[in-house]
Amino acid sequence: MTEQTIEPVENTRPSRRPLLLVAVAFVALAAFGFILVGGLDENIVYFVTPTELHEKGDEAVDAPVRLGGQVAPGSVVWNADALDLRFRMTDGQREVEVHSSGAPPQMFRDGIGVIVEGRLTRAGIFESDNLMVKHSNEYRAPPEGHAPQDVYRTLIREES
């Protein structure tokens, strides 16, 4: 018997694997981009000042907005029985009348920084769905033997 050597046959067909990986990556990136860009327009709540809100004009009416500024001194009108709060917010240049239902945060007062989320009505009143008080991000533990409530009272007096 004669021995025959079998030579391996080379695969002349190009591999489809790299092409498939590129296609899957492209589809995944396109889907992510669509979700990111397409969904943001409908769900973004912009942060603006009273001056910027006034500059938007009719475009600001009935659009979801996050408005930031300070409570104008002497403008707070609180009706505890009806849980109705009205005040003016200012950025030092312009003011916006704000109406909020529900009890305000404990630290709410004249001159404090606030952020309200809601919509501007055609009447020019900002109807707030959410009212947040801006406060310092510095934390000081109460001295030994003092309750946290004591430190809170001290902070209120220092900021007034």
PAZAPA-4460 file (N, C-alpha, C; in steps of 0.05 Angstrom, whole numbers, plus 32768, in hexadecimal, padded with zeros to 4 digits):
% residues 160
    n_x    n_y    n_z   ca_x   ca_y   ca_z    c_x    c_y    c_z   seq   type   mol
   8010   7FE9   8000   8000   8000   8000   8011   8019   8000     1      M     A
   8008   8029   7FF1   8015   8043   7FF0   8007   8057   8002     2      T     A
   8018   8065   800F   800D   807A   8021   8007   8093   8012     3      E     A
   7FEF   809D   8017   7FE8   80B6   800B   7FE7   80CB   8021     4      Q     A
   7FF1   80E1   801A   7FEF   80F7   802D   7FD7   8108   8026     5      T     A
   7FC9   810F   803A   7FB1   8120   8035   7FB9   813C   803D     6      I     A
   7FB7   814D   802B   7FBD   8169   8030   7FA4   8177   8039     7      E     A
   7FA6   8188   804E   7F8F   8196   8057   7F85   81AA   8042     8      P     A
   7F6B   81AB   8040   7F5F   81BE   802D   7F5C   81D9   803B     9      V     A
   7F66   81ED   802F   7F63   8208   803B   7F46   8212   8037    10      E     A
   7F3C   8220   804C   7F22   822B   804A   7F24   8245   8039    11      N     A
   7F18   8244   8023   7F19   825B   8011   7F02   826F   8016    12      T     A
   7EEF   8267   8027   7ED9   8278   802D   7EE1   828C   8044    13      R     A
   7EDC   82A6   8040   7EE3   82B9   8055   7ED1   82B6   806D    14      P     A
   7EDC   82BB   8084   7ECD   82B8   809E   7EB9   82CF   80A0    15      S     A
   7EA1   82C8   80A9   7E8C   82DC   80AC   7E8B   82E7   80C8    16      R     A
   7E9A   82DC   80DA   7E98   82E3   80F6   7E9F   8301   80FB    17      R     A
   7EB5   830C   80F0   7EBB   8328   80F5   7EA5   833A   80EA    18      P     A
   7E9B   8333   80D3   7E86   8344   80C7   7E6D   8343   80D8    19      L     A
   7E66   832C   80E3   7E4F   832A   80F4   7E52   833A   810E    20      L     A
   7E6A   8339   811A   7E70   8349   8132   7E6D   8367   812D    21      L     A
   7E77   8370   8116   7E75   838D   810F   7E58   8394   810C    22      V     A
   7E48   8384   80FF   7E2C   8389   80FA   7E1C   838B   8115    23      A     A
   7E22   8378   8127   7E14   8378   8141   7E1C   8391   8151    24      V     A
   7E35   8398   8151   7E3E   83B0   815F   7E31   83C9   8154    25      A     A
   7E2F   83CA   8139   7E22   83E2   812D   7E05   83E4   8135    26      F     A
   7DF7   83CE   8134   7DDA   83CE   813B   7DD7   83D6   8159    27      V     A
   7DE8   83CB   816A   7DE6   83D2   8187   7DEC   83F0   818C    28      A     A
   7E00   83FB   817F   7E06   8417   8181   7DF0   8429   8176    29      L     A
   7DE5   8421   8160   7DCF   8430   8154   7DB6   8430   8166    30      A     A
   7DB0   8419   8172   7D99   8417   8184   7D9E   8428   819D    31      A     A
   7DB6   8427   81A8   7DBD   8437   81C0   7DBB   8455   81B9    32      F     A
   7DC5   845D   81A2   7DC4   8479   819A   7DA7   8482   8196    33      G     A
   7D96   8472   818B   7D7A   8479   8187   7D6C   847C   81A2    34      F     A
   7D71   846A   81B4   7D65   846C   81CF   7D6E   8485   81DD    35      I     A
   7D88   848A   81DC   7D94   84A1   81E9   7D89   84BB   81DE    36      L     A
   7D8B   84BF   81C4   7D82   84D8   81B8   7D64   84DB   81B6    37      V     A
   7D57   84C6   81AE   7D3A   84C7   81AA   7D2B   84CA   81C4    38      G     A
   7D34   84BD   81D9   7D26   84BE   81F3   7D2B   84D7   8203    39      G     A
   7D42   84E4   81FE   7D49   84FB   820E   7D37   8513   8209    40      L     A
   7D30   8518   81F0   7D20   8530   81E9   7D06   8530   81F9    41      D     A
   7CFA   8519   81FC   7CE0   8518   820A   7CE2   8518   8228    42      E     A
   7CF9   8510   8233   7CFB   850C   8250   7D0D   8520   825E    43      N     A
   7D1A   8532   8250   7D2C   8545   825D   7D1C   855B   826A    44      I     A
   7D24   8562   8283   7D19   8579   8290   7D30   858C   8293    45      V     A
   7D2E   85A3   8286   7D44   85B6   8286   7D45   85C6   82A0    46      Y     A
   7D5D   85CE   82A8   7D61   85DF   82C0   7D66   85FB   82B6    47      F     A
   7D54   860D   82BD   7D56   8629   82B4   7D53   863C   82CC    48      V     A
   7D5B   8655   82C8   7D57   866A   82DB   7D3E   8679   82D3    49      T     A
   7D33   868A   82E5   7D1C   869A   82DE   7D22   86AC   82C5    50      P     A
   7D3A   86B7   82C2   7D40   86C7   82AB   7D3F   86B6   8291    51      T     A
   7D4B   869E   8292   7D4A   868D   827B   7D2E   8684   8274    52      E     A
   7D1E   8680   8288   7D02   8678   8284   7CF3   868E   8275    53      L     A
   7CF7   86A7   827E   7CEA   86BE   8271   7CF3   86C1   8254    54      H     A
   7D0D   86BC   824F   7D18   86BF   8235   7D0D   86AA   8221    55      E     A
   7D04   8693   822B   7CF9   867F   821A   7CDE   8687   820F    56      K     A
   7CD0   8699   821C   7CB6   86A3   8213   7CA1   868D   8211    57      G     A
   7C93   868C   81FB   7C7D   8678   81F8   7C87   865B   81F8    58      D     A
   7CA0   8657   81F1   7CAC   863C   81F0   7CAC   8630   820C    59      E     A
   7CAD   8640   8221   7CAE   8636   823C   7C93   862E   8247    60      A     A
   7C7E   8638   823B   7C63   8633   8245   7C5B   8616   8242    61      V     A
   7C53   860A   8258   7C49   85EF   8259   7C5F   85DA   8252    62      D     A
   7C78   85E1   8253   7C8E   85CE   824F   7C99   85C6   826A    63      A     A
   7CA0   85AC   826E   7CAC   85A4   8288   7CC7   85B2   828C    64      P     A
   7CCA   85BF   82A3   7CE2   85CF   82A8   7CEA   85CB   82C5    65      V     A
   7D04   85CB   82C9   7D0F   85CC   82E4   7D1A   85E8   82E7    66      R     A
   7D10   85F7   82FB   7D16   8613   82FE   7D26   8617   8318    67      L     A
   7D3C   8625   8317   7D4C   8629   832F   7D51   8646   8335    68      G     A
   7D51   864D   834E   7D56   8668   8357   7D52   866B   8375    69      G     A
   7D4D   8683   837E   7D49   8688   839B   7D2D   8692   83A0    70      Q     A
   7D23   868C   83B8   7D08   8697   83C0   7D0C   86B4   83C5    71      V     A
   7CFC   86C5   83B7   7CFE   86E2   83BB   7CF4   86E9   83D7    72      A     A
   7D04   86F9   83E6   7CFC   8700   8401   7CE1   870E   8402    73      P     A
   7CD1   8706   8416   7CB7   8712   841A   7CA1   8708   8407    74      G     A
   7CA7   86F4   83F7   7C94   86EB   83E2   7C84   86D2   83EA    75      S     A
   7C8C   86C5   8400   7C7F   86AB   8406   7C63   86AF   8412    76      V     A
   7C50   86A1   8406   7C34   86A1   8410   7C2D   8684   8414    77      V     A
   7C2A   867B   842D   7C25   865F   8433   7C09   865C   8440    78      W     A
   7BF8   864C   8434   7BDE   8646   843F   7BDF   8629   8449    79      N     A
   7BE3   8625   8463   7BE7   860A   846E   7BCD   85FA   846C    80      A     A
   7BB6   8607   846E   7B9D   85F8   846D   7B99   85EC   8451    81      D     A
   7B9F   85FA   843C   7B9B   85F1   8421   7BB4   85E4   8415    82      A     A
   7BCA   85E3   8424   7BE4   85DA   841B   7BEB   85E7   8400    83      L     A
   7BE9   8602   8401   7BEE   8612   83E9   7C05   8625   83EF    84      D     A
   7C19   8624   83DE   7C31   8634   83E1   7C35   8645   83C8    85      L     A
   7C39   865F   83CC   7C3F   8671   83B6   7C57   8682   83BE    86      R     A
   7C69   8686   83AB   7C81   8697   83B0   7C8C   86A0   8395    87      F     A
   7C9E   86B4   8396   7CAC   86BC   837E   7CC9   86B1   837F    88      R     A
   7CD2   86A7   8369   7CED   869D   8366   7CFD   86B1   8355    89      M     A
   7D16   86B7   835E   7D26   86CA   834F   7D42   86BF   834A    90      T     A
   7D4F   86CA   8336   7D6B   86C4   8331   7D7C   86DD   8334    91      D     A
   7D6F   86F2   833F   7D7C   870B   8343   7D76   871F   832C    92      G     A
   7D6B   8715   8316   7D64   8726   8300   7D46   8726   82FA    93      Q     A
   7D3A   870E   82F9   7D1E   870C   82F3   7D11   86FB   8308    94      R     A
   7CF6   86FC   830A   7CE7   86EC   831D   7CD1   86DC   830F    95      E     A
   7CCA   86C6   831B   7CB4   86B5   8311   7CA3   86AE   8329    96      V     A
   7C88   86B2   8325   7C75   86AA   833A   7C72   868C   8339    97      E     A
   7C75   867F   8351   7C73   8662   8353   7C5C   865A   8365    98      V     A
   7C4D   8646   835C   7C38   863A   836C   7C3E   861D   8370    99      H     A
   7C3C   8614   838A   7C41   85F8   8390   7C2C   85EE   83A3   100      S     A
   7C23   85D6   839E   7C10   85C9   83B1   7C1F   85B5   83C2   101      S     A
   7C17   85B4   83DB   7C24   85A2   83EE   7C36   85B1   8400   102      G     A
   7C3E   85A5   8415   7C4F   85B2   8429   7C6B   85B5   841F   103      A     A
   7C77   85CD   8423   7C92   85D1   841A   7CA6   85C2   842C   104      P     A
   7CBF   85BE   8422   7CD3   85B2   8433   7CD8   85C2   844C   105      P     A
   7CE2   85B5   8461   7CE5   85C2   847B   7CF8   85DA   847A   106      Q     A
   7D0C   85D9   8469   7D20   85EF   8468   7D17   8606   8456   107      M     A
   7CFF   8604   8449   7CF6   8619   8437   7CF1   8633   8446   108      F     A
   7CFC   8649   843B   7CF8   8664   8446   7D01   8679   8432   109      R     A
   7CFC   8692   8439   7D05   86A9   8428   7D23   86A7   8423   110      D     A
   7D2C   86AD   840B   7D48   86AF   8405   7D57   8695   8400   111      G     A
   7D4A   867E   8404   7D58   8665   8401   7D57   865D   83E3   112      I     A
   7D6B   864E   83DA   7D6C   8644   83BF   7D58   862D   83BC   113      G     A
   7D49   862D   83A7   7D35   8618   83A2   7D37   860F   8385   114      V     A
   7D2D   85F7   8380   7D2A   85EC   8365   7D0D   85E2   8364   115      I     A
   7CFF   85EB   8350   7CE3   85E1   834C   7CE1   85D4   8330   116      V     A
   7CD1   85BF   8330   7CCB   85B2   8316   7CAE   85B6   8310   117      E     A
   7CA8   85BC   82F7   7C8C   85C0   82F0   7C8A   85CD   82D5   118      G     A
   7C75   85DD   82D1   7C6F   85E9   82B7   7C66   8606   82BC   119      R     A
   7C6D   8617   82A9   7C65   8633   82A9   7C4A   8634   829B   120      L     A
   7C36   8641   82A8   7C1C   8644   829C   7C1B   865D   828A   121      T     A
   7C06   865F   827A   7C03   8677   8268   7C00   8690   8279   122      R     A
   7BF6   868D   8292   7BF3   86A4   82A4   7C0D   86AE   82AF   123      A     A
   7C23   869F   82AA   7C3D   86A7   82B4   7C44   869C   82D0   124      G     A
   7C33   868A   82DA   7C38   867E   82F4   7C44   8662   82F0   125      I     A
   7C5A   865D   82FE   7C67   8643   82FC   7C59   8630   830F   126      F     A
   7C4C   861B   8305   7C3E   8607   8315   7C52   85F1   831B   127      E     A
   7C5A   85EF   8334   7C6E   85DC   833D   7C63   85C1   8345   128      S     A
   7C6F   85AC   833B   7C68   8591   8343   7C7A   8587   8359   129      D     A
   7C92   8593   835A   7CA6   858A   836D   7CB7   85A2   8376   130      N     A
   7CBB   85A5   8390   7CCA   85BB   839B   7CE0   85B0   83AC   131      L     A
   7CF9   85B8   83A5   7D11   85AF   83B4   7D20   85C7   83BE   132      M     A
   7D2B   85C4   83D6   7D3B   85D9   83E1   7D59   85D3   83DD   133      V     A
   7D67   85E7   83D3   7D84   85E3   83CF   7D91   85E9   83EA   134      K     A
   7DA4   85D8   83F2   7DB2   85DC   840B   7DCF   85D5   8408   135      H     A
   7DDE   85DB   841C   7DFB   85D5   841C   7DFF   85B7   841B   136      S     A
   7E15   85AF   840E   7E1B   8593   840D   7E30   858C   8422   137      N     A
   7E36   859E   8434   7E49   8599   844A   7E3A   858D   8461   138      E     A
   7E46   8577   846A   7E3A   8569   8481   7E4C   856D   8499   139      Y     A
   7E40   8575   84AF   7E4F   8576   84C9   7E40   8565   84DD   140      R     A
   7E4E   8552   84E7   7E42   8540   84FB   7E3D   8551   8514   141      A     A
   7E27   854B   8523   7E22   855A   853B   7E38   8554   8550   142      P     A
   7E3E   8569   8560   7E52   8565   8575   7E48   8550   8588   143      P     A
   7E5A   8543   8596   7E53   852E   85A9   7E40   8539   85BE   144      E     A
   7E2A   852A   85C2   7E17   8532   85D6   7E00   8543   85CA   145      G     A
   7E01   854A   85B1   7DEC   855A   85A4   7DDD   8549   8590   146      H     A
   7DC4   854F   858C   7DB3   8541   8579   7DB5   854E   855E   147      A     A
   7DB1   853F   8548   7DB2   854B   852D   7D9F   8562   852A   148      P     A
   7D88   8562   8538   7D75   8578   8536   7D81   8592   8540   149      Q     A
   7D93   8591   8554   7DA1   85A9   855E   7DB2   85B5   8548   150      D     A
   7DC0   85A4   8539   7DD1   85AE   8524   7DC0   85BB   850E   151      V     A
   7DA9   85AF   8508   7D97   85B9   84F4   7D8E   85D6   84FB   152      Y     A
   7D87   85DA   8515   7D7F   85F4   851E   7D95   8608   851B   153      R     A
   7DAE   8600   8520   7DC5   8612   851D   7DC9   8619   8500   154      T     A
   7DC5   8607   84ED   7DC8   860D   84D1   7DB4   8621   84C8   155      L     A
   7D9C   861F   84D2   7D87   8632   84CA   7D8E   864E   84D3   156      I     A
   7D98   8651   84EC   7D9F   866B   84F6   7DB7   8677   84E6   157      R     A
   7DCB   8666   84DF   7DE2   8670   84D1   7DDB   867A   84B5   158      E     A
   7DC8   866C   84A7   7DC1   8674   848C   7DAE   868C   848B   159      E     A
   7DA0   8691   84A0   7D8D   86A8   84A0   7D9A   86C2   849F   160      S     A
***
